[in-house]
Amino acid sequence: MRRMRWLLAVVILAGWMGTAFGQNFAVIGGEQFFKLDWAAGERKGRPNVQGYLLNDWGFPAIKIMLKVESLDTAGRVVTTTPGYVAGQVTPGMRAYFEVPVPAAAPSYRVSVWSFDWIQSGGGDLR
């Protein structure tokens, strides 16, 4: 019984550690790391938001999640749609993205919702 409690504690701790570190959810001030340029568009007759994300920071980024907000004519948020930037975006690199939206809107607002930095270790692995 004691061994099972210990094993359960290890599993819970490992799960917590594996998901809690390195993720930047609901990034505040993400504009200091990335620049976004986008426009409303469509693919195969369906509305989307398409554009480029520029990594303006010193580390490569992966798992970049975007938040696309569809706005009405008064500027109120009607829907929020998540989108992703594919692959790794190295410093100074621009990456293309397309996010399908449920319906065309008068305007949109796009921001970085979350991402992970890739930082290399500084040591000799010999």
MODELLER restraints for C-alpha pairs under 7 A, 6 or more apart:
rsr = mdl.restraints
at = mdl.atoms
rsr.add(forms.Gaussian(group=physical.xy_distance, feature=features.Distance(at['CA:22:A'], at['CA:116:A']), mean=5.82, stdev=0.5))
rsr.add(forms.Gaussian(group=physical.xy_distance, feature=features.Distance(at['CA:23:A'], at['CA:114:A']), mean=6.94, stdev=0.5))
rsr.add(forms.Gaussian(group=physical.xy_distance, feature=features.Distance(at['CA:23:A'], at['CA:115:A']), mean=6.17, stdev=0.5))
rsr.add(forms.Gaussian(group=physical.xy_distance, feature=features.Distance(at['CA:23:A'], at['CA:116:A']), mean=5.33, stdev=0.5))
rsr.add(forms.Gaussian(group=physical.xy_distance, feature=features.Distance(at['CA:24:A'], at['CA:114:A']), mean=5.02, stdev=0.5))
rsr.add(forms.Gaussian(group=physical.xy_distance, feature=features.Distance(at['CA:24:A'], at['CA:115:A']), mean=5.59, stdev=0.5))
rsr.add(forms.Gaussian(group=physical.xy_distance, feature=features.Distance(at['CA:24:A'], at['CA:116:A']), mean=6.51, stdev=0.5))
rsr.add(forms.Gaussian(group=physical.xy_distance, feature=features.Distance(at['CA:25:A'], at['CA:113:A']), mean=6.13, stdev=0.5))
rsr.add(forms.Gaussian(group=physical.xy_distance, feature=features.Distance(at['CA:25:A'], at['CA:114:A']), mean=4.53, stdev=0.5))
rsr.add(forms.Gaussian(group=physical.xy_distance, feature=features.Distance(at['CA:26:A'], at['CA:113:A']), mean=4.97, stdev=0.5))
rsr.add(forms.Gaussian(group=physical.xy_distance, feature=features.Distance(at['CA:26:A'], at['CA:114:A']), mean=5.89, stdev=0.5))
rsr.add(forms.Gaussian(group=physical.xy_distance, feature=features.Distance(at['CA:27:A'], at['CA:112:A']), mean=6.75, stdev=0.5))
rsr.add(forms.Gaussian(group=physical.xy_distance, feature=features.Distance(at['CA:27:A'], at['CA:113:A']), mean=5.62, stdev=0.5))
rsr.add(forms.Gaussian(group=physical.xy_distance, feature=features.Distance(at['CA:27:A'], at['CA:114:A']), mean=5.91, stdev=0.5))
rsr.add(forms.Gaussian(group=physical.xy_distance, feature=features.Distance(at['CA:30:A'], at['CA:112:A']), mean=6.15, stdev=0.5))
rsr.add(forms.Gaussian(group=physical.xy_distance, feature=features.Distance(at['CA:33:A'], at['CA:55:A']), mean=6.29, stdev=0.5))
rsr.add(forms.Gaussian(group=physical.xy_distance, feature=features.Distance(at['CA:33:A'], at['CA:56:A']), mean=5.18, stdev=0.5))
rsr.add(forms.Gaussian(group=physical.xy_distance, feature=features.Distance(at['CA:33:A'], at['CA:57:A']), mean=5.10, stdev=0.5))
rsr.add(forms.Gaussian(group=physical.xy_distance, feature=features.Distance(at['CA:34:A'], at['CA:53:A']), mean=6.54, stdev=0.5))
rsr.add(forms.Gaussian(group=physical.xy_distance, feature=features.Distance(at['CA:34:A'], at['CA:54:A']), mean=5.41, stdev=0.5))
rsr.add(forms.Gaussian(group=physical.xy_distance, feature=features.Distance(at['CA:34:A'], at['CA:55:A']), mean=4.82, stdev=0.5))
rsr.add(forms.Gaussian(group=physical.xy_distance, feature=features.Distance(at['CA:34:A'], at['CA:56:A']), mean=5.15, stdev=0.5))
rsr.add(forms.Gaussian(group=physical.xy_distance, feature=features.Distance(at['CA:35:A'], at['CA:53:A']), mean=5.72, stdev=0.5))
rsr.add(forms.Gaussian(group=physical.xy_distance, feature=features.Distance(at['CA:35:A'], at['CA:54:A']), mean=5.01, stdev=0.5))
rsr.add(forms.Gaussian(group=physical.xy_distance, feature=features.Distance(at['CA:35:A'], at['CA:55:A']), mean=6.80, stdev=0.5))
rsr.add(forms.Gaussian(group=physical.xy_distance, feature=features.Distance(at['CA:35:A'], at['CA:56:A']), mean=6.77, stdev=0.5))
rsr.add(forms.Gaussian(group=physical.xy_distance, feature=features.Distance(at['CA:36:A'], at['CA:52:A']), mean=5.88, stdev=0.5))
rsr.add(forms.Gaussian(group=physical.xy_distance, feature=features.Distance(at['CA:36:A'], at['CA:53:A']), mean=4.67, stdev=0.5))
rsr.add(forms.Gaussian(group=physical.xy_distance, feature=features.Distance(at['CA:36:A'], at['CA:54:A']), mean=6.40, stdev=0.5))
rsr.add(forms.Gaussian(group=physical.xy_distance, feature=features.Distance(at['CA:37:A'], at['CA:51:A']), mean=5.44, stdev=0.5))
rsr.add(forms.Gaussian(group=physical.xy_distance, feature=features.Distance(at['CA:37:A'], at['CA:52:A']), mean=5.31, stdev=0.5))
rsr.add(forms.Gaussian(group=physical.xy_distance, feature=features.Distance(at['CA:37:A'], at['CA:53:A']), mean=6.57, stdev=0.5))
rsr.add(forms.Gaussian(group=physical.xy_distance, feature=features.Distance(at['CA:38:A'], at['CA:49:A']), mean=6.64, stdev=0.5))
rsr.add(forms.Gaussian(group=physical.xy_distance, feature=features.Distance(at['CA:38:A'], at['CA:50:A']), mean=5.43, stdev=0.5))
rsr.add(forms.Gaussian(group=physical.xy_distance, feature=features.Distance(at['CA:38:A'], at['CA:51:A']), mean=3.94, stdev=0.5))
rsr.add(forms.Gaussian(group=physical.xy_distance, feature=features.Distance(at['CA:38:A'], at['CA:52:A']), mean=6.35, stdev=0.5))
rsr.add(forms.Gaussian(group=physical.xy_distance, feature=features.Distance(at['CA:39:A'], at['CA:49:A']), mean=5.75, stdev=0.5))
rsr.add(forms.Gaussian(group=physical.xy_distance, feature=features.Distance(at['CA:39:A'], at['CA:50:A']), mean=5.67, stdev=0.5))
rsr.add(forms.Gaussian(group=physical.xy_distance, feature=features.Distance(at['CA:39:A'], at['CA:51:A']), mean=6.23, stdev=0.5))
rsr.add(forms.Gaussian(group=physical.xy_distance, feature=features.Distance(at['CA:40:A'], at['CA:48:A']), mean=6.04, stdev=0.5))
rsr.add(forms.Gaussian(group=physical.xy_distance, feature=features.Distance(at['CA:40:A'], at['CA:49:A']), mean=4.62, stdev=0.5))
rsr.add(forms.Gaussian(group=physical.xy_distance, feature=features.Distance(at['CA:40:A'], at['CA:50:A']), mean=6.37, stdev=0.5))
rsr.add(forms.Gaussian(group=physical.xy_distance, feature=features.Distance(at['CA:41:A'], at['CA:47:A']), mean=5.88, stdev=0.5))
rsr.add(forms.Gaussian(group=physical.xy_distance, feature=features.Distance(at['CA:41:A'], at['CA:48:A']), mean=5.19, stdev=0.5))
rsr.add(forms.Gaussian(group=physical.xy_distance, feature=features.Distance(at['CA:41:A'], at['CA:49:A']), mean=5.62, stdev=0.5))
rsr.add(forms.Gaussian(group=physical.xy_distance, feature=features.Distance(at['CA:41:A'], at['CA:50:A']), mean=6.34, stdev=0.5))
rsr.add(forms.Gaussian(group=physical.xy_distance, feature=features.Distance(at['CA:42:A'], at['CA:48:A']), mean=5.04, stdev=0.5))
rsr.add(forms.Gaussian(group=physical.xy_distance, feature=features.Distance(at['CA:47:A'], at['CA:100:A']), mean=6.13, stdev=0.5))
rsr.add(forms.Gaussian(group=physical.xy_distance, feature=features.Distance(at['CA:47:A'], at['CA:101:A']), mean=5.88, stdev=0.5))
rsr.add(forms.Gaussian(group=physical.xy_distance, feature=features.Distance(at['CA:47:A'], at['CA:103:A']), mean=6.22, stdev=0.5))
rsr.add(forms.Gaussian(group=physical.xy_distance, feature=features.Distance(at['CA:47:A'], at['CA:104:A']), mean=5.55, stdev=0.5))
rsr.add(forms.Gaussian(group=physical.xy_distance, feature=features.Distance(at['CA:48:A'], at['CA:98:A']), mean=6.51, stdev=0.5))
rsr.add(forms.Gaussian(group=physical.xy_distance, feature=features.Distance(at['CA:48:A'], at['CA:99:A']), mean=5.35, stdev=0.5))
rsr.add(forms.Gaussian(group=physical.xy_distance, feature=features.Distance(at['CA:48:A'], at['CA:100:A']), mean=4.12, stdev=0.5))
rsr.add(forms.Gaussian(group=physical.xy_distance, feature=features.Distance(at['CA:48:A'], at['CA:101:A']), mean=5.07, stdev=0.5))
rsr.add(forms.Gaussian(group=physical.xy_distance, feature=features.Distance(at['CA:49:A'], at['CA:98:A']), mean=5.70, stdev=0.5))
rsr.add(forms.Gaussian(group=physical.xy_distance, feature=features.Distance(at['CA:49:A'], at['CA:99:A']), mean=5.22, stdev=0.5))
rsr.add(forms.Gaussian(group=physical.xy_distance, feature=features.Distance(at['CA:49:A'], at['CA:100:A']), mean=6.48, stdev=0.5))
rsr.add(forms.Gaussian(group=physical.xy_distance, feature=features.Distance(at['CA:50:A'], at['CA:97:A']), mean=5.59, stdev=0.5))
rsr.add(forms.Gaussian(group=physical.xy_distance, feature=features.Distance(at['CA:50:A'], at['CA:98:A']), mean=4.28, stdev=0.5))
rsr.add(forms.Gaussian(group=physical.xy_distance, feature=features.Distance(at['CA:50:A'], at['CA:99:A']), mean=6.33, stdev=0.5))
rsr.add(forms.Gaussian(group=physical.xy_distance, feature=features.Distance(at['CA:51:A'], at['CA:96:A']), mean=5.74, stdev=0.5))
rsr.add(forms.Gaussian(group=physical.xy_distance, feature=features.Distance(at['CA:51:A'], at['CA:97:A']), mean=5.54, stdev=0.5))
rsr.add(forms.Gaussian(group=physical.xy_distance, feature=features.Distance(at['CA:51:A'], at['CA:98:A']), mean=6.66, stdev=0.5))
rsr.add(forms.Gaussian(group=physical.xy_distance, feature=features.Distance(at['CA:52:A'], at['CA:94:A']), mean=6.08, stdev=0.5))
rsr.add(forms.Gaussian(group=physical.xy_distance, feature=features.Distance(at['CA:52:A'], at['CA:95:A']), mean=5.38, stdev=0.5))
rsr.add(forms.Gaussian(group=physical.xy_distance, feature=features.Distance(at['CA:52:A'], at['CA:96:A']), mean=4.50, stdev=0.5))
rsr.add(forms.Gaussian(group=physical.xy_distance, feature=features.Distance(at['CA:52:A'], at['CA:97:A']), mean=6.01, stdev=0.5))
rsr.add(forms.Gaussian(group=physical.xy_distance, feature=features.Distance(at['CA:53:A'], at['CA:94:A']), mean=5.43, stdev=0.5))
rsr.add(forms.Gaussian(group=physical.xy_distance, feature=features.Distance(at['CA:53:A'], at['CA:95:A']), mean=5.29, stdev=0.5))
rsr.add(forms.Gaussian(group=physical.xy_distance, feature=features.Distance(at['CA:53:A'], at['CA:96:A']), mean=6.54, stdev=0.5))
rsr.add(forms.Gaussian(group=physical.xy_distance, feature=features.Distance(at['CA:54:A'], at['CA:92:A']), mean=6.48, stdev=0.5))
rsr.add(forms.Gaussian(group=physical.xy_distance, feature=features.Distance(at['CA:54:A'], at['CA:93:A']), mean=5.72, stdev=0.5))
rsr.add(forms.Gaussian(group=physical.xy_distance, feature=features.Distance(at['CA:54:A'], at['CA:94:A']), mean=4.34, stdev=0.5))
rsr.add(forms.Gaussian(group=physical.xy_distance, feature=features.Distance(at['CA:54:A'], at['CA:95:A']), mean=6.53, stdev=0.5))
rsr.add(forms.Gaussian(group=physical.xy_distance, feature=features.Distance(at['CA:55:A'], at['CA:89:A']), mean=6.39, stdev=0.5))
rsr.add(forms.Gaussian(group=physical.xy_distance, feature=features.Distance(at['CA:55:A'], at['CA:90:A']), mean=6.50, stdev=0.5))
rsr.add(forms.Gaussian(group=physical.xy_distance, feature=features.Distance(at['CA:55:A'], at['CA:91:A']), mean=5.17, stdev=0.5))
rsr.add(forms.Gaussian(group=physical.xy_distance, feature=features.Distance(at['CA:55:A'], at['CA:92:A']), mean=5.38, stdev=0.5))
rsr.add(forms.Gaussian(group=physical.xy_distance, feature=features.Distance(at['CA:55:A'], at['CA:93:A']), mean=5.75, stdev=0.5))
rsr.add(forms.Gaussian(group=physical.xy_distance, feature=features.Distance(at['CA:55:A'], at['CA:94:A']), mean=6.59, stdev=0.5))
rsr.add(forms.Gaussian(group=physical.xy_distance, feature=features.Distance(at['CA:56:A'], at['CA:91:A']), mean=6.04, stdev=0.5))
rsr.add(forms.Gaussian(group=physical.xy_distance, feature=features.Distance(at['CA:56:A'], at['CA:92:A']), mean=5.68, stdev=0.5))
rsr.add(forms.Gaussian(group=physical.xy_distance, feature=features.Distance(at['CA:57:A'], at['CA:91:A']), mean=5.68, stdev=0.5))
rsr.add(forms.Gaussian(group=physical.xy_distance, feature=features.Distance(at['CA:58:A'], at['CA:91:A']), mean=5.45, stdev=0.5))
rsr.add(forms.Gaussian(group=physical.xy_distance, feature=features.Distance(at['CA:59:A'], at['CA:90:A']), mean=6.57, stdev=0.5))
rsr.add(forms.Gaussian(group=physical.xy_distance, feature=features.Distance(at['CA:59:A'], at['CA:91:A']), mean=5.81, stdev=0.5))
rsr.add(forms.Gaussian(group=physical.xy_distance, feature=features.Distance(at['CA:59:A'], at['CA:117:A']), mean=6.28, stdev=0.5))
rsr.add(forms.Gaussian(group=physical.xy_distance, feature=features.Distance(at['CA:59:A'], at['CA:118:A']), mean=6.29, stdev=0.5))
rsr.add(forms.Gaussian(group=physical.xy_distance, feature=features.Distance(at['CA:59:A'], at['CA:119:A']), mean=6.51, stdev=0.5))
rsr.add(forms.Gaussian(group=physical.xy_distance, feature=features.Distance(at['CA:60:A'], at['CA:88:A']), mean=6.57, stdev=0.5))
rsr.add(forms.Gaussian(group=physical.xy_distance, feature=features.Distance(at['CA:60:A'], at['CA:89:A']), mean=5.52, stdev=0.5))
rsr.add(forms.Gaussian(group=physical.xy_distance, feature=features.Distance(at['CA:60:A'], at['CA:90:A']), mean=4.04, stdev=0.5))
rsr.add(forms.Gaussian(group=physical.xy_distance, feature=features.Distance(at['CA:60:A'], at['CA:91:A']), mean=5.67, stdev=0.5))
rsr.add(forms.Gaussian(group=physical.xy_distance, feature=features.Distance(at['CA:60:A'], at['CA:117:A']), mean=5.93, stdev=0.5))
rsr.add(forms.Gaussian(group=physical.xy_distance, feature=features.Distance(at['CA:60:A'], at['CA:118:A']), mean=5.38, stdev=0.5))
rsr.add(forms.Gaussian(group=physical.xy_distance, feature=features.Distance(at['CA:61:A'], at['CA:88:A']), mean=5.69, stdev=0.5))
rsr.add(forms.Gaussian(group=physical.xy_distance, feature=features.Distance(at['CA:61:A'], at['CA:89:A']), mean=5.24, stdev=0.5))
rsr.add(forms.Gaussian(group=physical.xy_distance, feature=features.Distance(at['CA:61:A'], at['CA:90:A']), mean=6.35, stdev=0.5))
rsr.add(forms.Gaussian(group=physical.xy_distance, feature=features.Distance(at['CA:61:A'], at['CA:115:A']), mean=6.59, stdev=0.5))
rsr.add(forms.Gaussian(group=physical.xy_distance, feature=features.Distance(at['CA:61:A'], at['CA:116:A']), mean=5.57, stdev=0.5))
rsr.add(forms.Gaussian(group=physical.xy_distance, feature=features.Distance(at['CA:61:A'], at['CA:117:A']), mean=4.52, stdev=0.5))
rsr.add(forms.Gaussian(group=physical.xy_distance, feature=features.Distance(at['CA:61:A'], at['CA:118:A']), mean=5.82, stdev=0.5))
rsr.add(forms.Gaussian(group=physical.xy_distance, feature=features.Distance(at['CA:62:A'], at['CA:87:A']), mean=6.16, stdev=0.5))
rsr.add(forms.Gaussian(group=physical.xy_distance, feature=features.Distance(at['CA:62:A'], at['CA:88:A']), mean=4.72, stdev=0.5))
rsr.add(forms.Gaussian(group=physical.xy_distance, feature=features.Distance(at['CA:62:A'], at['CA:89:A']), mean=6.41, stdev=0.5))
rsr.add(forms.Gaussian(group=physical.xy_distance, feature=features.Distance(at['CA:62:A'], at['CA:115:A']), mean=6.09, stdev=0.5))
rsr.add(forms.Gaussian(group=physical.xy_distance, feature=features.Distance(at['CA:62:A'], at['CA:116:A']), mean=5.33, stdev=0.5))
rsr.add(forms.Gaussian(group=physical.xy_distance, feature=features.Distance(at['CA:62:A'], at['CA:117:A']), mean=6.42, stdev=0.5))
rsr.add(forms.Gaussian(group=physical.xy_distance, feature=features.Distance(at['CA:63:A'], at['CA:115:A']), mean=5.21, stdev=0.5))
rsr.add(forms.Gaussian(group=physical.xy_distance, feature=features.Distance(at['CA:63:A'], at['CA:116:A']), mean=5.98, stdev=0.5))
rsr.add(forms.Gaussian(group=physical.xy_distance, feature=features.Distance(at['CA:64:A'], at['CA:84:A']), mean=5.79, stdev=0.5))
rsr.add(forms.Gaussian(group=physical.xy_distance, feature=features.Distance(at['CA:64:A'], at['CA:85:A']), mean=5.42, stdev=0.5))
rsr.add(forms.Gaussian(group=physical.xy_distance, feature=features.Distance(at['CA:64:A'], at['CA:114:A']), mean=5.80, stdev=0.5))
rsr.add(forms.Gaussian(group=physical.xy_distance, feature=features.Distance(at['CA:64:A'], at['CA:115:A']), mean=4.27, stdev=0.5))
rsr.add(forms.Gaussian(group=physical.xy_distance, feature=features.Distance(at['CA:64:A'], at['CA:116:A']), mean=6.99, stdev=0.5))
rsr.add(forms.Gaussian(group=physical.xy_distance, feature=features.Distance(at['CA:65:A'], at['CA:82:A']), mean=6.79, stdev=0.5))
rsr.add(forms.Gaussian(group=physical.xy_distance, feature=features.Distance(at['CA:65:A'], at['CA:83:A']), mean=5.69, stdev=0.5))
rsr.add(forms.Gaussian(group=physical.xy_distance, feature=features.Distance(at['CA:65:A'], at['CA:84:A']), mean=4.55, stdev=0.5))
rsr.add(forms.Gaussian(group=physical.xy_distance, feature=features.Distance(at['CA:65:A'], at['CA:85:A']), mean=6.47, stdev=0.5))
rsr.add(forms.Gaussian(group=physical.xy_distance, feature=features.Distance(at['CA:65:A'], at['CA:112:A']), mean=6.11, stdev=0.5))
rsr.add(forms.Gaussian(group=physical.xy_distance, feature=features.Distance(at['CA:65:A'], at['CA:113:A']), mean=5.36, stdev=0.5))
rsr.add(forms.Gaussian(group=physical.xy_distance, feature=features.Distance(at['CA:65:A'], at['CA:114:A']), mean=5.11, stdev=0.5))
rsr.add(forms.Gaussian(group=physical.xy_distance, feature=features.Distance(at['CA:65:A'], at['CA:115:A']), mean=6.18, stdev=0.5))
rsr.add(forms.Gaussian(group=physical.xy_distance, feature=features.Distance(at['CA:66:A'], at['CA:82:A']), mean=5.62, stdev=0.5))
rsr.add(forms.Gaussian(group=physical.xy_distance, feature=features.Distance(at['CA:66:A'], at['CA:83:A']), mean=4.85, stdev=0.5))
rsr.add(forms.Gaussian(group=physical.xy_distance, feature=features.Distance(at['CA:66:A'], at['CA:84:A']), mean=5.67, stdev=0.5))
rsr.add(forms.Gaussian(group=physical.xy_distance, feature=features.Distance(at['CA:66:A'], at['CA:110:A']), mean=6.84, stdev=0.5))
rsr.add(forms.Gaussian(group=physical.xy_distance, feature=features.Distance(at['CA:66:A'], at['CA:111:A']), mean=5.72, stdev=0.5))
rsr.add(forms.Gaussian(group=physical.xy_distance, feature=features.Distance(at['CA:66:A'], at['CA:112:A']), mean=4.56, stdev=0.5))
rsr.add(forms.Gaussian(group=physical.xy_distance, feature=features.Distance(at['CA:66:A'], at['CA:113:A']), mean=5.01, stdev=0.5))
rsr.add(forms.Gaussian(group=physical.xy_distance, feature=features.Distance(at['CA:67:A'], at['CA:80:A']), mean=6.66, stdev=0.5))
rsr.add(forms.Gaussian(group=physical.xy_distance, feature=features.Distance(at['CA:67:A'], at['CA:81:A']), mean=5.94, stdev=0.5))
rsr.add(forms.Gaussian(group=physical.xy_distance, feature=features.Distance(at['CA:67:A'], at['CA:82:A']), mean=4.86, stdev=0.5))
rsr.add(forms.Gaussian(group=physical.xy_distance, feature=features.Distance(at['CA:67:A'], at['CA:83:A']), mean=6.35, stdev=0.5))
rsr.add(forms.Gaussian(group=physical.xy_distance, feature=features.Distance(at['CA:67:A'], at['CA:110:A']), mean=5.67, stdev=0.5))
rsr.add(forms.Gaussian(group=physical.xy_distance, feature=features.Distance(at['CA:67:A'], at['CA:111:A']), mean=5.31, stdev=0.5))
rsr.add(forms.Gaussian(group=physical.xy_distance, feature=features.Distance(at['CA:67:A'], at['CA:112:A']), mean=6.09, stdev=0.5))
rsr.add(forms.Gaussian(group=physical.xy_distance, feature=features.Distance(at['CA:67:A'], at['CA:113:A']), mean=5.51, stdev=0.5))
rsr.add(forms.Gaussian(group=physical.xy_distance, feature=features.Distance(at['CA:68:A'], at['CA:80:A']), mean=5.65, stdev=0.5))
rsr.add(forms.Gaussian(group=physical.xy_distance, feature=features.Distance(at['CA:68:A'], at['CA:81:A']), mean=5.08, stdev=0.5))
rsr.add(forms.Gaussian(group=physical.xy_distance, feature=features.Distance(at['CA:68:A'], at['CA:82:A']), mean=6.15, stdev=0.5))
rsr.add(forms.Gaussian(group=physical.xy_distance, feature=features.Distance(at['CA:68:A'], at['CA:108:A']), mean=6.73, stdev=0.5))
rsr.add(forms.Gaussian(group=physical.xy_distance, feature=features.Distance(at['CA:68:A'], at['CA:109:A']), mean=5.80, stdev=0.5))
rsr.add(forms.Gaussian(group=physical.xy_distance, feature=features.Distance(at['CA:68:A'], at['CA:110:A']), mean=4.58, stdev=0.5))
rsr.add(forms.Gaussian(group=physical.xy_distance, feature=features.Distance(at['CA:68:A'], at['CA:111:A']), mean=6.73, stdev=0.5))
rsr.add(forms.Gaussian(group=physical.xy_distance, feature=features.Distance(at['CA:69:A'], at['CA:77:A']), mean=6.06, stdev=0.5))
rsr.add(forms.Gaussian(group=physical.xy_distance, feature=features.Distance(at['CA:69:A'], at['CA:79:A']), mean=5.79, stdev=0.5))
rsr.add(forms.Gaussian(group=physical.xy_distance, feature=features.Distance(at['CA:69:A'], at['CA:80:A']), mean=4.49, stdev=0.5))
rsr.add(forms.Gaussian(group=physical.xy_distance, feature=features.Distance(at['CA:69:A'], at['CA:81:A']), mean=6.36, stdev=0.5))
rsr.add(forms.Gaussian(group=physical.xy_distance, feature=features.Distance(at['CA:69:A'], at['CA:108:A']), mean=5.49, stdev=0.5))
rsr.add(forms.Gaussian(group=physical.xy_distance, feature=features.Distance(at['CA:69:A'], at['CA:109:A']), mean=5.06, stdev=0.5))
rsr.add(forms.Gaussian(group=physical.xy_distance, feature=features.Distance(at['CA:69:A'], at['CA:110:A']), mean=6.33, stdev=0.5))
rsr.add(forms.Gaussian(group=physical.xy_distance, feature=features.Distance(at['CA:70:A'], at['CA:77:A']), mean=5.76, stdev=0.5))
rsr.add(forms.Gaussian(group=physical.xy_distance, feature=features.Distance(at['CA:70:A'], at['CA:78:A']), mean=5.50, stdev=0.5))
rsr.add(forms.Gaussian(group=physical.xy_distance, feature=features.Distance(at['CA:70:A'], at['CA:79:A']), mean=5.25, stdev=0.5))
rsr.add(forms.Gaussian(group=physical.xy_distance, feature=features.Distance(at['CA:70:A'], at['CA:80:A']), mean=6.36, stdev=0.5))
rsr.add(forms.Gaussian(group=physical.xy_distance, feature=features.Distance(at['CA:70:A'], at['CA:105:A']), mean=5.77, stdev=0.5))
rsr.add(forms.Gaussian(group=physical.xy_distance, feature=features.Distance(at['CA:70:A'], at['CA:107:A']), mean=6.25, stdev=0.5))
rsr.add(forms.Gaussian(group=physical.xy_distance, feature=features.Distance(at['CA:70:A'], at['CA:108:A']), mean=4.67, stdev=0.5))
rsr.add(forms.Gaussian(group=physical.xy_distance, feature=features.Distance(at['CA:70:A'], at['CA:109:A']), mean=6.68, stdev=0.5))
rsr.add(forms.Gaussian(group=physical.xy_distance, feature=features.Distance(at['CA:71:A'], at['CA:77:A']), mean=4.59, stdev=0.5))
rsr.add(forms.Gaussian(group=physical.xy_distance, feature=features.Distance(at['CA:71:A'], at['CA:78:A']), mean=5.46, stdev=0.5))
rsr.add(forms.Gaussian(group=physical.xy_distance, feature=features.Distance(at['CA:71:A'], at['CA:105:A']), mean=6.21, stdev=0.5))
rsr.add(forms.Gaussian(group=physical.xy_distance, feature=features.Distance(at['CA:71:A'], at['CA:106:A']), mean=6.44, stdev=0.5))
rsr.add(forms.Gaussian(group=physical.xy_distance, feature=features.Distance(at['CA:71:A'], at['CA:107:A']), mean=5.30, stdev=0.5))
rsr.add(forms.Gaussian(group=physical.xy_distance, feature=features.Distance(at['CA:71:A'], at['CA:108:A']), mean=5.47, stdev=0.5))
rsr.add(forms.Gaussian(group=physical.xy_distance, feature=features.Distance(at['CA:72:A'], at['CA:78:A']), mean=6.32, stdev=0.5))
rsr.add(forms.Gaussian(group=physical.xy_distance, feature=features.Distance(at['CA:72:A'], at['CA:105:A']), mean=6.42, stdev=0.5))
rsr.add(forms.Gaussian(group=physical.xy_distance, feature=features.Distance(at['CA:72:A'], at['CA:106:A']), mean=5.84, stdev=0.5))
rsr.add(forms.Gaussian(group=physical.xy_distance, feature=features.Distance(at['CA:72:A'], at['CA:107:A']), mean=6.86, stdev=0.5))
rsr.add(forms.Gaussian(group=physical.xy_distance, feature=features.Distance(at['CA:73:A'], at['CA:106:A']), mean=6.01, stdev=0.5))
rsr.add(forms.Gaussian(group=physical.xy_distance, feature=features.Distance(at['CA:81:A'], at['CA:101:A']), mean=6.50, stdev=0.5))
rsr.add(forms.Gaussian(group=physical.xy_distance, feature=features.Distance(at['CA:83:A'], at['CA:99:A']), mean=5.26, stdev=0.5))
rsr.add(forms.Gaussian(group=physical.xy_distance, feature=features.Distance(at['CA:85:A'], at['CA:95:A']), mean=6.98, stdev=0.5))
rsr.add(forms.Gaussian(group=physical.xy_distance, feature=features.Distance(at['CA:85:A'], at['CA:97:A']), mean=5.51, stdev=0.5))
rsr.add(forms.Gaussian(group=physical.xy_distance, feature=features.Distance(at['CA:89:A'], at['CA:95:A']), mean=6.60, stdev=0.5))
